[in-house]
Amino acid sequence: MTALARPTNGRMIGGVCAALARRFGTSATTMRVIFLLSCLLPGPQFLLYIAMWILLPSENKTRTAW
């Protein structure tokens, strides 16, 4: 598995679904559909997305740190 960082390419809004898809080895479209379906269930999914958007580093920031 790769490090969890928001990619600079392939992101739609914040890159959170693309980062999770890359981490778990699925397509970004699949992860986006799963997220949209999970929003139909009660819970803080949207708040978790915003928190991950803030907390996950961008991929270009991760590369320059090494």
BELTAMO-V748724 format. One record per pair of residues at least 24 apart in sequence whose C-alpha atoms are under 10 Angstrom apart, sorted by sequence separation. I is the first residue (numbers start at 1). GAP is how many residues later the second one is. If there is no record, write none. Layout:
BEGIN
i = <I & I>
gap = <GAP & GAP>
END
This chain:
BEGIN
i = <1 & 17 & 16 & 15 & 16 & 14 & 16 & 17 & 14 & 16 & 17 & 15 & 16 & 19 & 14 & 15 & 16 & 14 & 19 & 13 & 14 & 16 & 19 & 15 & 14 & 16 & 15 & 14 & 15 & 6 & 5 & 6 & 5 & 6 & 5 & 6 & 7 & 8 & 9 & 5 & 6 & 7 & 8 & 4 & 5 & 6 & 7 & 8 & 4 & 5 & 6 & 7 & 8 & 4 & 5 & 6 & 4 & 5 & 6 & 7 & 3 & 5 & 6 & 5 & 4 & 5 & 3>
gap = <24 & 32 & 33 & 34 & 34 & 35 & 35 & 35 & 36 & 36 & 36 & 37 & 37 & 37 & 38 & 38 & 38 & 39 & 39 & 40 & 40 & 40 & 40 & 41 & 42 & 42 & 43 & 44 & 44 & 46 & 47 & 47 & 48 & 49 & 50 & 50 & 50 & 50 & 50 & 51 & 51 & 51 & 51 & 52 & 52 & 52 & 52 & 52 & 53 & 53 & 53 & 53 & 53 & 54 & 54 & 54 & 55 & 55 & 55 & 55 & 56 & 56 & 56 & 57 & 58 & 58 & 59>
END
